[in-house]
């Protein structure tokens, strides 16, 4: 009669998860006590039974209890040996993982160095407006997928619109997705609205937001352009994937919260925007900001900001800005707005 192969622990394969048939056979040994091999073979397929029993014996879960007799072993007695096999494998895999991570980090450094040579450094300070435009024209010409543009300040100067028109038209005609964010104040500037309508007919997308908006330009999520402080017309050219990715993610959040430019019922929506702007002016006012800082944050003129303050004082019957802040709190005008129903 062919008995299961007897193997020493060092000859055994690393343990694996038991199959349902192997668990069933172990249960039979545990419930019925030591069993004759012949008893098992009369109930089951011979070849299958021999293989199942061999697996259980290799794992130490079944032991020989006499000639052709086998019994279930206590799993607790063999768990240390069984788990050690997996622990050894796991430790080896962790070491392999650490080595692989080190190699990938080394390769990433090599790649970053090469990219820096080919496309420029991760951060590049450019103070010359002409050089900034040259870099933008080159990047726009190589752009293949999308451009994200955030333009704060409300109205865009006519010269700026004229310079962007040809570049944006070329991008859209090449199938590049163009998304632009303005502040709500841009809706009251006919040249900006006209430019947006012209580009929208070619596939451009435009939205406006109430909140402060950082100026930036992201091309293909690989290049970020932000203005330099203290250097009018200058820019910081960012090629670091982490920084560019962060800027693109911030843009996506603002885009989701924005309102489409040229939406239906534009007149009613403009009235609503005016009210939102007044609320924002009020919030900046109670935070102690002056009119110039408030106007700059909201993309409106100082005169428009002062007009909103005067209108709010008239509505609430306030005789001073201090009293205006008190009445605004009293009437709940500074409470968070409830979410808009979808």
DOVEX-927048 format. One record per residue: residue number from 1; y, x, z of N, C-alpha, C in turn. Coordinates in steps of 0.05 Angstrom, whole numbers. Layout:
BEGIN
  seq     nc2     nc1     nc3    cac2    cac1    cac3     cc2     cc1     cc3
  NUM       Y       X       Z       Y       X       Z       Y       X       Z
...
END
This chain:
BEGIN
  seq     nc2     nc1     nc3    cac2    cac1    cac3     cc2     cc1     cc3
    1     -24      17       0       0       0       0      25      18       0
    2      44      11     -16      68      28     -19      87      21       4
    3      93      41      20     111      38      42     139      46      34
    4     160      36      48     187      45      43     189      75      48
    5     205      88      32     209     117      34     222     124      61
    6     211     144      74     222     153      99     242     176      93
    7     267     173     101     287     193      95     301     202     120
    8     306     228     122     321     238     144     350     230     142
    9     365     228     165     393     220     164     409     236     145
   10     404     263     144     421     279     126     415     274      97
   11     392     261      90     386     255      62     397     228      53
   12     407     213      72     415     186      66     441     185      51
   13     444     165      34     469     161      20     490     151      40
   14     515     154      34     536     142      52     531     112      54
   15     535     101      78     529      72      82     548      55      65
   16     539      32      59     555      13      44     553     -15      57
   17     568     -34      48     567     -61      59     540     -73      51
   18     527     -87      71     501     -99      65     505    -124      48
   19     484    -129      31     484    -152      14     472    -176      30
   20     477    -201      22     467    -224      36     436    -223      39
   21     421    -214      19     392    -213      21     383    -193      42
   22     398    -171      45     391    -152      65     396    -162      93
   23     418    -177      96     424    -190     122     403    -210     129
   24     395    -226     109     374    -246     114     348    -233     123
   25     340    -210     111     316    -197     119     318    -186     147
   26     342    -175     154     346    -165     181     344    -188     201
   27     356    -211     194     354    -234     212     325    -242     217
   28     309    -240     197     280    -247     199     267    -229     219
   29     272    -203     217     261    -184     236     271    -190     265
   30     297    -195     267     309    -199     294     298    -224     307
   31     295    -246     291     286    -271     303     256    -273     308
   32     240    -259     291     211    -262     293     197    -238     306
   33     212    -217     312     200    -194     325     187    -175     304
   34     172    -155     313     159    -137     294     142    -152     275
   35     144    -145     249     129    -159     229     112    -139     213
   36      89    -149     205      72    -133     187      84    -133     159
   37      82    -111     146      93    -109     119      79    -129     101
   38      53    -133     105      37    -152      89      48    -180      92
   39      57    -187     117      69    -214     121      93    -218     103
   40     110    -197     102     134    -199      86     128    -202      56
   41     108    -186      47     102    -186      19      90    -211       9
   42      77    -227      27      66    -252      19      87    -274      16
   43     110    -270      28     131    -290      27     152    -283       5
   44     153    -258      -4     175    -249     -21     164    -233     -44
   45     182    -229     -63     176    -211     -85     172    -183     -75
   46     150    -170     -84     142    -144     -73     163    -123     -77
   47     172    -120    -103     191     -99    -109     217    -103     -95
   48     227    -128     -94     253    -134     -81     251    -128     -51
   49     228    -137     -39     225    -133     -10     225    -104      -3
   50     210     -87     -19     209     -59     -13     237     -47     -14
   51     253     -55     -34     280     -43     -37     298     -52     -14
   52     296     -78      -6     312     -87      17     305     -73      42
   53     279     -70      47     270     -57      72     278     -27      72
   54     277     -15      49     284      13      46     314      17      54
   55     331      -2      45     359      -1      51     364      -4      81
   56     351     -23      93     354     -27     122     345      -4     138
   57     322       8     130     312      31     144     330      56     140
   58     341      59     116     359      81     111     384      79     128
   59     393      54     134     416      50     151     409      52     180
   60     383      53     187     375      54     214     374      27     228
   61     376       5     212     377     -22     223     349     -33     227
   62     329     -21     214     301     -29     218     285      -3     223
   63     267      -4     243     251      20     249     222      13     247
   64     206      33     244     177      29     242     166      27     271
   65     150       6     275     139       0     302     109       1     301
   66      98      20     289      69      22     286      62      24     257
   67      36      25     252      26      27     224      33       1     209
   68      48       3     189      56     -20     172      69     -43     188
   69      81     -35     211      96     -55     226     126     -45     229
   70     143     -65     227     172     -58     227     187     -77     245
   71     208     -67     259     223     -84     277     253     -78     273
   72     269     -98     281     298     -95     280     308     -76     301
   73     326     -58     294     339     -40     313     366     -53     322
   74     375     -44     345     401     -53     355     423     -41     339
   75     440     -57     325     461     -45     309     480     -28     325
   76     483     -34     351     501     -18     368     492      11     369
   77     466      15     369     455      42     371     460      59     346
   78     464      46     324     468      62     299     496      59     287
   79     513      43     301     540      39     290     556      64     288
   80     553      82     309     568     107     308     562     123     283
   81     536     126     277     528     142     254     537     128     228
   82     534     101     227     542      87     202     572      89     197
   83     587      85     219     616      86     215     627     114     210
   84     612     134     221     621     161     217     621     168     187
   85     601     157     173     601     163     144     626     153     130
   86     634     128     138     659     118     127     683     133     136
   87     683     141     162     706     156     172     709     182     158
   88     686     196     153     688     221     138     699     217     110
   89     689     195      97     700     189      70     730     183      71
   90     738     168      92     766     160      94     784     184      98
   91     775     202     116     791     226     121     793     243      96
   92     770     245      81     771     260      56     790     247      36
   93     790     220      35     808     206      16     837     210      25
   94     842     210      51     870     215      61     880     242      53
   95     862     262      56     870     289      48     875     291      18
   96     858     277       3     862     277     -27     889     263     -33
   97     895     241     -18     920     227     -22     944     244     -16
   98     943     259       6     965     277      13     969     298      -8
   99     947     310     -17     949     330     -38     961     318     -64
  100     952     294     -71     962     281     -95     992     275     -93
  101    1000     265     -69    1028     260     -64    1045     285     -67
  102    1035     307     -56    1049     332     -59    1052     341     -88
  103    1030     337    -103    1031     345    -132    1051     327    -147
  104    1050     300    -141    1069     282    -154    1098     288    -148
  105    1103     295    -122    1130     303    -114    1139     327    -130
  106    1121     347    -133    1128     371    -148    1133     364    -177
  107    1117     346    -189    1121     338    -216    1147     323    -219
  108    1154     306    -199    1178     290    -200    1203     309    -200
  109    1201     330    -184    1222     350    -184    1226     363    -211
  110    1203     370    -223    1204     382    -250    1217     363    -270
  111    1208     337    -268    1219     317    -286    1249     313    -282
  112    1257     311    -256    1285     307    -250    1302     330    -261
  113    1292     355    -257    1306     378    -267    1309     377    -297
  114    1288     369    -311    1289     366    -340    1309     345    -349
  115    1308     322    -335    1326     300    -342    1355     308    -337
  116    1359     324    -316    1386     333    -310    1396     351    -332
  117    1378     367    -343    1386     384    -365    1392     368    -390
  118    1376     347    -395    1379     331    -420    1402     312    -419
  119    1406     298    -396    1424     276    -395    1447     280    -375
  120    1448     302    -361    1470     307    -343    1460     305    -314
  121    1477     313    -295    1470     314    -267    1468     285    -255
  122    1455     282    -232    1453     255    -219    1480     243    -213
  123    1499     259    -205    1527     250    -200    1546     268    -215
  124    1564     256    -230    1583     271    -246    1610     259    -242
  125    1629     275    -232    1657     265    -228    1673     272    -254
  126    1684     251    -266    1699     254    -291    1727     242    -287
  127    1747     259    -287    1774     250    -282    1790     243    -307
  128    1781     253    -329    1796     247    -354    1788     220    -366
  129    1807     201    -369    1800     175    -381    1788     178    -409
  130    1798     197    -424    1787     201    -451    1757     209    -450
  131    1751     227    -431    1723     235    -428    1705     212    -418
  132    1717     196    -400    1702     172    -391    1695     154    -414
  133    1715     149    -431    1710     131    -454    1690     144    -473
  134    1690     170    -476    1671     183    -494    1643     179    -483
  135    1640     183    -457    1613     179    -444    1604     150    -447
  136    1623     131    -443    1616     103    -445    1608      96    -473
  137    1622     106    -493    1615     100    -521    1588     111    -528
  138    1582     135    -518    1556     147    -524    1534     132    -510
  139    1538     124    -485    1518     109    -470    1513      82    -482
  140    1535      69    -490    1533      42    -502    1517      44    -528
  141    1522      65    -543    1508      68    -569    1478      72    -565
  142    1470      84    -542    1442      89    -537    1429      66    -521
  143    1445      47    -511    1435      25    -495    1416       7    -511
  144    1393       0    -499    1373     -16    -514    1367     -43    -501
  145    1372     -46    -475    1362     -71    -462    1385     -88    -451
  146    1401     -78    -432    1421     -95    -420    1444     -79    -409
  147    1467     -93    -407    1491     -82    -394    1500    -101    -373
  148    1505     -91    -349    1516    -107    -327    1544     -97    -321
  149    1563    -115    -322    1591    -108    -318    1604    -125    -297
  150    1616    -113    -277    1631    -127    -256    1660    -119    -258
  151    1677    -139    -263    1705    -134    -269    1722    -150    -249
  152    1731    -138    -226    1747    -152    -207    1776    -154    -216
  153    1792    -168    -201    1820    -169    -205    1831    -192    -222
  154    1814    -210    -230    1824    -233    -245    1829    -226    -274
  155    1855    -228    -282    1862    -223    -310    1857    -194    -318
  156    1845    -191    -342    1840    -164    -353    1863    -157    -372
  157    1874    -133    -371    1895    -125    -389    1887    -128    -418
  158    1907    -135    -435    1901    -139    -463    1889    -114    -476
  159    1900     -90    -468    1889     -65    -480    1860     -61    -472
  160    1853     -68    -447    1825     -66    -438    1807     -85    -453
  161    1816    -110    -458    1800    -129    -472    1796    -120    -501
  162    1817    -109    -513    1815    -100    -541    1795     -77    -543
  163    1795     -59    -524    1777     -36    -525    1748     -45    -521
  164    1744     -66    -505    1717     -75    -499    1705     -92    -521
  165    1723    -105    -537    1713    -125    -556    1694    -113    -577
  166    1701     -91    -589    1684     -79    -610    1658     -69    -598
  167    1660     -56    -575    1636     -45    -562    1617     -67    -554
  168    1628     -88    -542    1610    -110    -533    1598    -125    -557
  169    1614    -128    -578    1603    -142    -602    1580    -126    -614
  170    1583    -100    -615    1561     -83    -625    1536     -85    -608
  171    1540     -85    -582    1516     -88    -564    1502    -114    -568
  172    1517    -136    -570    1504    -162    -573    1491    -165    -600
  173    1503    -154    -621    1491    -155    -647    1465    -139    -649
  174    1462    -119    -631    1438    -103    -631    1417    -115    -612
  175    1423    -138    -601    1403    -152    -584    1404    -143    -555
  176    1424    -129    -547    1427    -121    -519    1438    -144    -502
  177    1426    -149    -480    1435    -171    -462    1460    -161    -447
  178    1481    -177    -448    1507    -170    -436    1514    -191    -415
  179    1516    -182    -390    1523    -200    -368    1548    -190    -354
  180    1569    -206    -351    1594    -198    -339    1601    -216    -316
  181    1610    -204    -294    1620    -219    -271    1650    -215    -268
  182    1664    -237    -265    1693    -237    -258    1696    -251    -231
  183    1721    -248    -220    1728    -265    -198    1739    -291    -209
  184    1739    -312    -192    1747    -339    -201    1775    -338    -213
  185    1792    -320    -204    1820    -320    -215    1820    -315    -245
  186    1800    -303    -256    1799    -298    -285    1799    -324    -301
  187    1790    -346    -289    1789    -372    -303    1817    -382    -310
  188    1837    -372    -296    1864    -381    -301    1880    -362    -320
  189    1865    -344    -333    1878    -325    -351    1868    -330    -379
  190    1883    -343    -396    1874    -351    -423    1862    -328    -440
  191    1875    -304    -441    1863    -283    -457    1835    -275    -448
  192    1831    -274    -422    1804    -267    -411    1784    -289    -418
  193    1793    -314    -414    1775    -336    -421    1768    -337    -450
  194    1789    -331    -467    1784    -330    -496    1765    -308    -504
  195    1768    -285    -492    1750    -263    -498    1721    -270    -490
  196    1718    -282    -467    1692    -290    -457    1679    -310    -476
  197    1695    -329    -485    1685    -350    -503    1675    -337    -529
  198    1691    -318    -539    1684    -304    -564    1657    -289    -561
  199    1654    -275    -539    1629    -260    -535    1606    -278    -529
  200    1612    -301    -516    1590    -320    -509    1578    -331    -535
  201    1594    -334    -555    1583    -345    -581    1563    -325    -593
  202    1565    -299    -585    1546    -279    -595    1523    -275    -576
  203    1523    -289    -553    1501    -287    -534    1509    -275    -507
  204    1534    -267    -504    1543    -256    -479    1543    -277    -457
  205    1539    -268    -432    1538    -286    -409    1560    -278    -389
  206    1574    -299    -379    1597    -293    -361    1596    -312    -337
  207    1600    -301    -314    1602    -318    -289    1625    -307    -272
  208    1633    -325    -253    1654    -317    -235    1645    -322    -206
  209    1657    -306    -188    1650    -308    -159    1676    -309    -143
  210    1674    -320    -119    1697    -321    -101    1701    -295     -86
  211    1679    -282     -78    1679    -259     -61    1691    -235     -74
  212    1696    -215     -56    1705    -189     -66    1684    -178     -86
  213    1694    -164    -106    1676    -155    -128    1681    -126    -133
  214    1661    -108    -129    1665     -80    -135    1663     -75    -165
  215    1681     -59    -175    1681     -53    -204    1658     -34    -210
  216    1641     -41    -230    1620     -23    -237    1609     -31    -265
  217    1595     -13    -277    1582     -17    -303    1554      -5    -301
  218    1533     -20    -308    1506     -10    -307    1494     -13    -335
  219    1483       8    -346    1471       7    -373    1441      13    -371
  220    1425      -6    -380    1396      -3    -380    1384       5    -353
  221    1399      -1    -332    1390       6    -304    1383      36    -301
  222    1396      52    -318    1392      81    -316    1418      96    -312
  223    1441      83    -317    1467      95    -315    1487      76    -302
  224    1501      87    -282    1521      71    -267    1548      85    -269
  225    1568      69    -275    1595      79    -277    1613      64    -257
  226    1626      79    -238    1644      67    -219    1670      82    -219
  227    1692      69    -213    1718      82    -214    1721     103    -192
  228    1737     123    -198    1744     144    -178    1769     135    -162
  229    1768     139    -136    1792     133    -120    1811     156    -123
  230    1836     150    -127    1856     171    -130    1858     185    -157
  231    1842     175    -176    1843     186    -203    1842     163    -223
  232    1866     151    -229    1867     128    -247    1853     134    -274
  233    1835     117    -282    1821     121    -307    1797     139    -305
  234    1794     152    -282    1770     169    -278    1747     153    -269
  235    1723     166    -269    1699     151    -262    1678     170    -250
  236    1661     159    -234    1638     173    -224    1614     164    -240
  237    1601     182    -254    1578     176    -271    1553     181    -254
  238    1537     160    -250    1514     162    -232    1489     159    -249
  239    1471     178    -246    1445     176    -260    1421     176    -241
  240    1427     177    -215    1406     176    -195    1392     149    -196
  241    1366     148    -201    1352     122    -203    1355     104    -179
  242    1355     116    -155    1358     100    -130    1385      87    -129
  243    1406     102    -134    1433      91    -133    1438      70    -155
  244    1429      76    -179    1432      58    -201    1417      32    -196
  245    1393      35    -185    1377      11    -179    1389      -6    -158
  246    1401       7    -137    1415      -8    -116    1438     -24    -127
  247    1454     -11    -144    1477     -25    -156    1468     -49    -173
  248    1447     -45    -188    1437     -67    -205    1427     -90    -188
  249    1414     -84    -165    1404    -105    -147    1428    -121    -135
  250    1449    -106    -127    1473    -120    -116    1485    -138    -138
  251    1486    -129    -162    1496    -145    -184    1480    -170    -187
  252    1453    -168    -186    1436    -191    -190    1441    -212    -168
  253    1446    -203    -143    1451    -222    -122    1477    -237    -127
  254    1498    -222    -134    1524    -235    -140    1521    -253    -165
  255    1506    -245    -184    1502    -261    -208    1489    -288    -201
  256    1470    -288    -184    1456    -312    -176    1476    -331    -162
  257    1495    -320    -147    1514    -337    -133    1538    -345    -150
  258    1540    -334    -174    1563    -339    -191    1562    -366    -205
  259    1585    -374    -216    1587    -399    -232    1593    -392    -261
  260    1579    -405    -279    1582    -398    -307    1610    -404    -317
  261    1621    -386    -332    1648    -390    -344    1645    -409    -368
  262    1663    -429    -369    1662    -448    -391    1642    -470    -386
  263    1635    -475    -361    1616    -496    -355    1628    -524    -360
  264    1611    -543    -360    1620    -571    -365    1638    -579    -342
  265    1656    -598    -348    1676    -608    -328    1692    -585    -317
  266    1702    -568    -335    1716    -544    -326    1741    -551    -310
  267    1755    -573    -317    1780    -580    -303    1774    -586    -274
  268    1754    -603    -269    1747    -609    -242    1737    -584    -227
  269    1723    -567    -241    1713    -543    -228    1736    -524    -221
  270    1757    -522    -238    1780    -506    -232    1794    -516    -207
  271    1795    -542    -204    1808    -553    -179    1791    -545    -155
  272    1765    -545    -158    1748    -537    -135    1751    -507    -129
  273    1754    -491    -150    1759    -462    -146    1785    -457    -131
  274    1805    -473    -138    1831    -470    -124    1828    -474     -94
  275    1811    -494     -87    1806    -500     -59    1790    -477     -46
  276    1771    -467     -61    1755    -444     -51    1773    -420     -46
  277    1792    -416     -65    1810    -393     -62    1827    -396     -37
  278    1837    -421     -33    1854    -426      -9    1838    -420      16
  279    1812    -428      17    1796    -423      40    1792    -393      44
  280    1788    -378      22    1785    -349      24    1811    -336      34
  281    1834    -345      24    1860    -335      33    1862    -339      63
  282    1854    -363      72    1856    -369     101    1838    -351     117
  283    1814    -345     107    1796    -328     122    1807    -299     124
  284    1819    -289     103    1831    -263     104    1855    -263     123
  285    1870    -285     123    1894    -287     140    1887    -285     169
  286    1867    -300     178    1859    -300     207    1846    -274     215
  287    1837    -259     195    1825    -232     201    1847    -211     204
  288    1872    -219     200    1895    -201     204    1903    -185     179
  289    1893    -192     156    1900    -177     132    1927    -187     121
  290    1942    -169     109    1968    -177      98    1964    -189      70
  291    1985    -199      59    1983    -213      33    1974    -195      11
  292    1983    -170      11    1976    -151     -10    1946    -145     -10
  293    1934    -141      14    1906    -135      16    1889    -160       8
  294    1899    -183      17    1885    -208      10    1885    -213     -20
  295    1908    -209     -32    1910    -214     -61    1892    -194     -76
  296    1892    -169     -68    1875    -150     -81    1845    -157     -79
  297    1837    -166     -55    1809    -173     -51    1801    -197     -68
  298    1819    -216     -72    1812    -241     -87    1819    -240    -116
  299    1831    -218    -125    1838    -215    -153    1861    -233    -162
  300    1879    -238    -144    1903    -255    -151    1928    -239    -145
  301    1951    -249    -154    1976    -236    -148    1985    -242    -120
  302    2003    -225    -109    2014    -229     -83    2029    -256     -82
  303    2043    -262    -103    2058    -287    -104    2040    -311    -103
  304    2017    -310    -117    1998    -332    -116    1986    -334     -88
  305    1981    -312     -76    1970    -312     -48    1990    -326     -30
  306    2015    -319     -32    2036    -331     -15    2039    -360     -20
  307    2036    -368     -46    2037    -397     -52    2014    -412     -39
  308    1990    -400     -39    1968    -414     -26    1973    -417       4
  309    1985    -396      17    1991    -397      45    2011    -419      51
  310    2032    -421      34    2052    -442      38    2040    -469      35
  311    2022    -473      15    2010    -499      11    1993    -506      35
  312    1978    -487      46    1961    -493      70    1978    -500      94
  313    2000    -486      98    2018    -492     120    2030    -520     117
  314    2037    -528      92    2047    -555      88    2026    -576      94
  315    2002    -571      85    1980    -591      89    1974    -595     118
  316    1974    -573     134    1966    -575     162    1989    -579     180
  317    2013    -578     170    2037    -582     186    2043    -559     204
  318    2036    -535     195    2040    -510     211    2068    -500     205
  319    2081    -489     226    2107    -477     223    2107    -447     223
  320    2083    -435     228    2080    -406     228    2051    -399     219
  321    2047    -375     212    2020    -367     204    2002    -366     228
  322    2012    -360     251    1996    -360     275    1986    -389     281
  323    2005    -408     278    1997    -436     282    1977    -445     260
  324    1981    -435     236    1963    -442     214    1934    -433     221
  325    1931    -410     232    1904    -401     240    1892    -418     261
  326    1909    -426     281    1899    -444     302    1890    -471     291
  327    1907    -483     274    1900    -509     262    1876    -507     244
  328    1873    -485     230    1850    -482     212    1824    -482     229
  329    1824    -468     251    1801    -469     269    1796    -497     280
  330    1818    -510     288    1816    -536     300    1804    -557     280
  331    1811    -554     255    1801    -573     235    1775    -564     222
  332    1764    -542     231    1739    -533     220    1740    -521     192
  333    1764    -512     184    1766    -502     157    1754    -474     154
  334    1749    -461     176    1737    -434     175    1707    -434     180
  335    1696    -458     184    1667    -460     188    1653    -455     162
  336    1628    -444     162    1613    -440     137    1610    -466     122
  337    1613    -464      96    1608    -488      79    1579    -494      78
  338    1572    -520      79    1544    -528      76    1533    -521      49
  339    1508    -514      46    1496    -507      20    1499    -530       1
  340    1504    -523     -24    1507    -543     -45    1479    -553     -53
  341    1476    -579     -56    1451    -591     -64    1444    -583     -92
  342    1419    -577     -98    1412    -568    -125    1414    -591    -145
END
